[in-house]
Amino acid sequence: MTSYKPLLLPTLLLCMIGSVKAQTNDTAAAEIDPQIDNNQVKFNASLRPLRQIAGAPASFYTYFWEFGDGSYSFEKAPVHIYQDTGSYDVRLYATNNYDDGKKPNTRPRRVRVNNRSNLATHKPPSFFSGEGSLEIRANQMPKPGEDMVLLIGYRNNSHTAGPVTGSVMLLYNEKQFSQNCFDLSDARTYHQEKPVAFETMLALMNNPEMIREQESTRNGLFTVTLNRAPDIDRRQMIQQVKQEMHSFRKHSIWKIDNIQKGEEQFMFVTINTLPEMISDTNAVVTISGLFIPDDPSMEMEKFNLEMQVVASHDPNRMMLKNKKLNYRFTGKNRENTYKVQFQNTGKGPAKKVAVTVTIPGLLNTASLEVVGMKPECVWCKTATGNQSCIDTVVTKDSIQFVFKNIYLPGTQQDGVSDPDSTKGYIKYRIRFSKKMHKLPFQSSAAIVFDKNEPIYTNRSTGKFKKGISPGIIAGFGSSFGSIPTNMANQQYTLGITISEYAAYKKYFQWELLLRSHRNLEQFIGRRQGVDTTINGTDYKLRYLDTYEKIKVASIEAVPLGFRYNLASFASAGIGTLISADISRNTTRYIRALVVDANGSTRELVGEGGKQNESFATIRGALFADAQLGLVRTGPAAGIRFYQYFNPAYQHIMLYASWKF
């Protein structure tokens, strides 16, 4: 028999080496390969092989290049012309789409440009999509544990001919989430942008007499020019800034100076997406940017960058803004805003894109309102000839948006360098239906480019916050069966309840009850046939009765009660209860019937002593009950059965409750 033991150790070593190599390749940094010709540099990169996610569209990389001189590119292999000689740190941020591995790390590569040439500089890619002075773009959606880059572009787009001076503020980590999502790790500036504190910015805005401030920097003098303006304008602008900051925990501010008319400038900010950020990978987070001019007569501008937290990078996604709603303040007219993003990743343009969205039953398709789209199209019913248009097909549980006669380039198409040109979206609002319940609601989309197979997006889930519903409860009960001799059989109850607001089916409820017992009179015993002396007079005692009057007030707590709404008008519950006598006042009385020497009969009554106890008795109980009425929120009536222990007896209570 042949022995294979000599081959075992080499085989294990090869497996271990292969495993280590695979892990190294999975986390390897992007290797940048520059080819320098005078001041023109062509960039290429070596990246780890992609690992296709089963069932997903073909995996691919998207690219974001930072050239180290304030310029950028989204091309795979860009060519850049530097305006001056020097050393530049080039960074490549590659994002792996439809890939189940980690994205390649970013490692700066220093490029030395020694020669000048007469080659004209490349025209920078189009950045601003609107008419504003500030926009922000991200190289990827935030994925917990990964970093991302924000490209912040600002420009002088004012109607005045002179330069503009002001501040750019970045707001992040929304207060609506209990934990921080981002941490700003680095900011790379190329136009003397200077980080300043919020108080410094306010001081510059609040001091109309300050005309010029100069600070020595490594690049020369940093100059701030302030225009005189009415104090009321300054106060209004400061109030606006503080109002915008109210929704965020963190901010960063950069002072910008002397932006010439029509000039565009860029900053590059690296943001760490924290591993402990929100666990909902469908949540939509917002990073806001403010363009704050020093001249209060100019308007402050705001740009919101809305991004969806993702578990994997997928350019075709569905987002729902405000995914956690307060059911107490949500009515049928509450609008839900959805956005479906899509990207043509093919080798050619798409002329038709159909986006079919599933609509949960809580939403009313008749209330559909389209509020934005890309590419921008007219409605097909008003289009002429082969004009680009959009059409909708609405059913009870779905909506289909169809872009017709459009031209949407593919990412793998020759000559396409701007990935934004390959992307589109449909944004719409839809209201709740009349019969809405407190249930999670999900929606997803299927996207078809021309006649290709559909691409399915993530499921976007909306949820309602649990909320707190306080309530009151009042009841009257009676004990039955073998009742302990020191307990009254009738009791009044008044208390409060705490539960989830308007729970749909099952929920927990906590209760605190005060219970007042009817006064209990308890006979102790009788003595007969003895002689006694009262106030010096001899009497014949017919009998002497001893009895007690007991007054009890109890407190009862339901530490754990489980309830189930059978319908909107009926519910049932079970739970445990702990009861304690917070006060038990016992007064002993004596009643005697005596006969004097003349044969006259007298009845004498006297108090024989008092005893006050607190928390002397603690009992436990199990209960079950049923309710009819507005059991989710509102008034209801119920009946509850108790089984007490220590001592054992039964109690039944009729009660009314009202949840708010």
N, C-alpha and C positions, 0 to 999 in steps of 0.2 A: 504494500500500500504506500502511495506517494505521500510524503509529508509536506504541508504547505506552511508550516510554522516559520521558515526562514523568510517567506514573503510577507508575513503579517506586519512586521515593524515598518518596512519601507512603504507598504500600502497606507498605513496609518499616518506616516509622516507626509506622504503626498496629499492625503485628504486634508490634513491640518494646514499645510502650505496653501492648498487651493482655497480653503476657507478664509485664511488670513488675507490672501490676495483679493478674494472677492470683496471682503469688508473694506480693504484699503481702496479698491477701485470705486466702491460705492460712496466713499467720503472724500475722494481725491479732489484737490482743487483744480479749477480750470487752468490749463496751461496756455498762456497767451503767446502767440508767435507773431512778432512785428516784422514787417519787411519795409525798411526805411529807404526812401529815395529822395534825397535833399530834405525838404520839410514835408514831404508827402509820405504817409505811412499807411500801409495796408495791413489790416489785422485779421488774423485767423486764430482759432482756438481748438485745442484738443480736449474733448470731454469724454467722460466714461460712457460706455454703451448703455443705451436705454433698456429698461426692463418693462416690457409691455404689460399693462393690466389686462387680465383676461376679460374679453367681452367689450372692452372700451375701444373707441376709435384709435387709429395709429398714434403711438406716442411720438412726441417731438419736443425740441427745445425752443424756448423763446429767449431772446438776447437783449440785454441792456448794457451798453458800453458807456463808460465814463472816461473821457480822454485826458483828464487832468488839467484842462485849461478852461473849464466852464462849458465845454461842448459835450455832446452825447450822440448816441445812435442806437436804434433798435434793430439794425441789420445784423445778419449772421456774420458777414465778412466785410465790414465797412472800410472805406478809404477816407482818411482824415488828413487835412492840410493844416499844419500848425502855423500860426501867424508870426511866431518868433522862435528863435533858438532857445535851447534850455533843456532841462530834465523834467519829464512829466510822468506822474504815477497814473498808470492806466489800470482800470478795474473792469472786470466782466462779471455781470450777475446773470447766470443762466438758470432758467426755471424749467424743471422737467414736468411736462404735461402728460397725463395718462401714464405715468411711470410710478412704480411702487417702491422706488428707492429714495434715498435722500438726495437733495439737490446738491450740485457741486459747490464746494466752498469757493470763496472769493479770495484771491491772493494778488495784491497789487504787483504790476510789472513796470519797472522804471524804463522809460524810453528816452534816449538822448538824441536830440535834434541839433545838429551842428551847422547845418547849411541853410541858407535862405535861397529862395528861388522866386521867379516872377509868376509862378502858378497862382491863379486866382483861388481864393478860398471857396470851399463848397458852401452852397446855400444851406443853412441849417434846416432841419425838418420842421414842418409846421407843428406848432405846439398848442397855440390858443385856439379853442374851438368856438369861443364866444367873443363878446365885445368887452369883457371885463379886464381889469388890470392884474388879476391874480388867478392862477390855476395850479392845481396839484395833480400829479399822476404818480401811480405806484407801479413798480416793475412786476408785482404779483399780488395776489390776494394773500391776506395774512394767514399763515399756518403756524400753530403753536410750536414754539421752539426754534423757528427759523427767523432770520433777519430779512428785511425788505428795505428798498430804497425809495424815498419820496423825491421826486423831481419837482421842485418848487420854482415856477416861472412867474416873474412879475415884469411889468412894463409901464412906461409912461403913455397912457392912453387918454390923457386929459385933453380938454379943448384949449388949454393955454399953451403958448409957444415956449415958455420957460421950462427949466428942469423941475423935477418933483423930488421932494425929500420926505421921508416918513419912516414907517416901521412895518415889518412883516411879523405877524404873530401866528404861531402854530399851537393849536389847542388839541389835546388828546387825553385819553383815559376818561371816558364819560362816567358821570356819577350814577347813571341809571344801572350800571353794572357794579356788583359788589366788590370786584377785584380789578386791579390794574391789568390792562392788556398790552401796553407798549412801554418801552423804555428807550429814550433817545440816546444813542451811543456815540454818534459822530455827525458833525456837520462840516461840509467842505464848501467853502465860499471862494469866489474868484473876483469879486468886485468891491472889495473893502467893506462888505457887510460886517457889522460889528455886533456881537451879542450884548444885550443890555438887560438890566433888571426891569421889572414892571414899574417899580418906583421911579427909576430913571426916566422911563418913557413918559410917565405922568408928570414928572418935573418939567420935562421939555415942553409938554403940551400945556402945562399950567402957567408957564412963565412967559407972558407975551413980551416982556422987556428983553428977554434973552434973544440976541440976534445971531450970534455965532459962538460955537464952542469948538475948540480945537484940541485934539489929543494926539500925542506922538505915537505912531505905530511903525511897524517895521517897513510899511510901504509908503510912509510919508505922513501927511496930515489928513486926519479924518475930520471933515467939515460938516456941520449941521446948520442949515439955514432955516430960520423960522419966519413965517409971514405973520404980520399982525392981523388979528381977527377979533371980533367981539367975544367977550368972555362967555356969553350965553352959548355960542357955537362950540366953544371948547368944552363946556360942561355937558352939553348934549352928546358930544362925541365920546367923552370919558364914560358917561352913563351907558352908552351903547356898548362900549368895549367891556365894561364890567358885567353887563347883562349877558353878553356872549360867553364870557368866562364862567358864568355861574353853573353851567351844565358840565364842566370839565374839571378834573382834578389837577392837571398839569398843563404848563404852557412854556413856550420858548419864544424869545423875541430877538429879532435882528434889526439894527438900525441901518437903513439904506439911504444913500446920498447921491444927489445930482443925477437922477435918471433923465436922460435927454429925451426930447419928444420922439416917440416911435421906437425907442430903444427897448430891447428885450434882454433880460438877464436871468441867470439860473443859479439855484443852490441845490446841493445834493445832501440829503439827510438820511443817515442809516438808522433804521428803527429796529430794535429787537422785539420780536413778538414773543411775549413771555410764555413759558410752558404752563404756568398756572392760570392763564387767561380763561375766559368763559369756556365751559365744556361744550356748549351748544355749537356744533360746527355749521349750523344754519343761521346763526345770529348775524345781524348786520351792525357793524361798528362804524362810527363816523370820526374822521379827523377833519377839523375845520381850520381854515386859514383866513386871517384878516389882513387886509391891506389898509393901513392907518396912515393917511397923509398928515404931515405936520400942520398943514393949512386946514383949519376946521371948516373953511368955506367949501372945501371939497368933500365929497361923500366917502365914507368908509365903505369898503367892499368886503364881501364874504364869499368864500368858496367852500363847499362841503364835499369831501371825498368819502363816499359811502362804499364800504367794502364788506364782503361776506367772509366770515371765519370758515376756513376749509380744512378738511382732513387730507385732501389731495388736490393737486392743481389740475383744474378742469376749466377751460375757457367758456364752456356752455353751462350756465348756472341760472338758478332761480333764486331771487331774493325777496324777502318780505320785510318791510320796514316796520319797526315796533312790533316785535314778535310776541311780547308778553303784555297783555292788556289787562286793565282793571275792569272786571265784569260789572262791578257796581256802577261804573260810569260809562259803560258801553251799551249803546242802544242799537236799534236797527239801522239808524242813520250813520253809524260810525263807519268811516271809510278805511279800507285796508289798501295799502299801496304796494303793488308787486312790480318787480322788474325782472324780465327774462333776458339774459345776455347770451349772445351766440357769436361764434367766430367760424369763418370758412377756413378750414385747415387743408383744403385740397390744392391741387396743382393748377386749377383753372377757376375762372369766375363763376359765381352762382347768379342765375337770373331770376330764380324764384326761391323764396324761403317761407316755409309753412311752420308756424309755431302753434302747436295744439296744447292747450292748458286744461288740466282737470280742475274742476271747481267743486269744493266740498259743499255738502248740503246746507251748511250754516250761512253760505253766501248767496246773494241774489244776482243771478246773471243779468237780469233786466236792468240792474243799476250800473252796468259797465260804463266806464269813462276812460278813454285813452288820453293820457297826459303827455306822452313823449315817445319818440321813436327815432331810430337810426337804421337805415337811411331815411331821411325825411321824405315823406310821400303824401300825395293827396289821396282822398278817398276814391275808390274805384268808381263809385257811382257818379262822380264829377269829372273823372279822367276822360281825356280825348285820345283816340288812336292808340298808340303803343306807349302812352305816358306811364311813367312809374307810378304805382299806386298801391294802396293797402286795402284789404277787404277783411271782413270778419264774418265768421259763421258761429252763431250763438245757439247752444242747446241748453237744456236744463242743468247738465252737469259738466259741460265743457265749453271752451271758447277757442276758436281757431283764428289766428292772425296770419294772413297770407300777404307777403310782399311779392308783387308781380312786376315784371319788366324792369328789374333793378340790375345793377352791376356791382356785385360784392366780390372783390378780389380774394384769391386764396393765398395763404401764407407761403405755399410752395410755388407760387406762380412767378415766372421770370419777371424781373423788373419791379417787384413789390418790396419796398424797403420799410414802409411804415405799417406796423402791425395794427394800428388803430383803423386803418382803411379796410381791414379784413373783418372788423367787428361790427356788430349791430345790436340793437336791443328794442324791446317793446316795454313800455311802462304804462301801467293802467291802475285805476282805482275801482274798487267794487265794495258794495255795502253788505251788511248782514241782512239776512232774511228776517221776516217777522217772527217766525218760530225758531229762535236761536237758543241753544242750550250751552251750558258751561262745559264744553268738550273741546279737546284739541282738534284743530282742523288742518289738514294737509293738502298741499297742491304740488303738482310737478308738471313738467312740460316735455313734449317730444318735438324735436326740431328736425326738419327734413330740408336738405339743400338740393334743389332740383329734384331728380328722381333717385337720389341715393337712399340708403337705409337710414331710418330715423336714429337720432342721437337723443338719449334720454338724460334729463338733468337730475339733479338731486331733488329730494323731497323737502319742500319748505314748510315747516310746521309752525303754526300759530298756537299760542297757549294763553290761558287766562291765569293771572295770579290768584293764589288761593284766597287772599284777603281774610279779614277777621269780621265775624258777625256776632256782635253781642246780643243777648236776649234776656228776657225776664220770664219768670215762671211763677205761677201762684196756684195753690191747690188745697184741697181738703181731703183727709184720709181717715181711715178707720182700721184698727187692728182686729183680727179675728182668730179663732182657734184658741189654743192654750196661751193666754196672755199672761205675762208675769204680773205678780200682785202689785209691784211697785211702779207699774206703767199705766198711763192713761190709754184708752182705746181710740180716742179721737184727737186729731192733730191738725193744725194749720201750717201751711208751708209757703214761704216766699223766698225766691232766690234769683240768681243770675246764671246765664249760660254763655259759654264761649265756643264757637265752632267756625268751620270754614264758611265763607260767605257763599250762599246759594249753590252748595254742592249739588252736582247732578245726581249721583247715585250714593256711593258710600263715603263716609267721612267719620271723623272722631269728634266727640263733644265733651267738654269739661263743664262741671256744674259746682256751684257753691250755694247751699240751701240753709236757711234758718227755719227751724221748726219749733213752734210753740204748742205745748201740750195743754189741753184743758185741765183745770185744777183737779187733782186726784185726791179724794178723801179715803183714807185707809183705816179700817177698824183694827185695833191692836188686841184688846181683851177686856174682860169684865170681872170685878171683884164683888162679892155679896156677903151680907150678914156679919158685919163687924161694927163695933162701936168706935166713935171718933169724937174728938173735941175740936170745935171751930170757934175761934175768938172767945175762949173760956166757957163756951156752952156745950153741953153734952148732947150728942145726936146719935140716933140709931141709923146706920148706913144700910139702906136697902140694896143699892148697887153702885159701883164706880166704873165707868167706861173710860178707856184710854183709846184715842184715835189720832191719826196724823193727817194733816193737809200738806200735799206736796205740789210744788210749782216747778216745772222743768222747762228749760229752753235748750234746744240742741242745735248743733251745727253739723251739717252733713256735706261731704265732698265726694264728687264723682271723679276720681283721678283718671279713669279710663272708661269712656262710653263709646260704643260703636253703633252708628245709625246707618240705615239704608233707606233711601227714598224709593218706594215701590212705584210711585208716579208723582206728578206734581201736586197731588192732593192727599197722598197717603205715605206714611213712613212707619218703620218699626225700629226698635233699638234694644240693646242689651248692655249691661255694664256691671261694674262693681261700685260699692259705696262704703265709705267709712263714716261712722256716726260717733259723736262725742257729746256728752252733756256739758255744755259750757257753764251752766249753773243749775243746781238742784237745791231748792230751799224747802226744808222740812220743818214744819211747826207742829209740836205735840200739844194736844188739848185733852183736858180731863172734864168729864161730865158726871156729876154725882146726884143721886136722889136720896135725901136724908129726911128723918122724922124726929122732931124734938120731943121733949117730955110731955107736952100738951097734945101730942098726936098730930101736930101740923106738919104737912109735907112741903119740902122746899127742894128746888133743883139748882144746883150750883155748877157753874162753868168757869174754868180757869185755864190759863196757858201753862203748859208744863215744860217749855224749853224750845229752843230753836237750833237748827244745824244747817250750815251753808257749805256746799261742796262745789268744786269746779274740776271738770275733766276727770271725775272719779270713775266714770264708766265709758268704755270705748267698745263699739260694736262694729261688726262688718255685715255686709248684706250683698246679695245678688238681686238684680232686677231685670224685668223685661217690660216693654211698653209698646203701645201703638198710638198713632196720631192721625187725625184727619184735619184738613184745612190747607192753608198755604204753607206747606211744610218746608219749602226751600227758603223763603223769606216772607214774613208776615205772620198773621195770627193763626193759631191752630189749637185744637182741643185734644186731650189724650187721656188714657187710663194706664196706670202703672202698677205692677205687682212686685212687692218686695218679699224676699225671704231673708230674715235677719238671723244672726247667730250670736251666741253669747249674751243673753239666752236666745233660744230659737223661738221665733214666732213669725206670723205673716201679717202683712199690711198691704192695703190697697188704697190708691190715691187717684182721684179725679183732678185734672189740672188743665189750666189754660196757659199757653205760651205765646210769645211774640218775638220773632227774630228780626233784627234790624240790619 
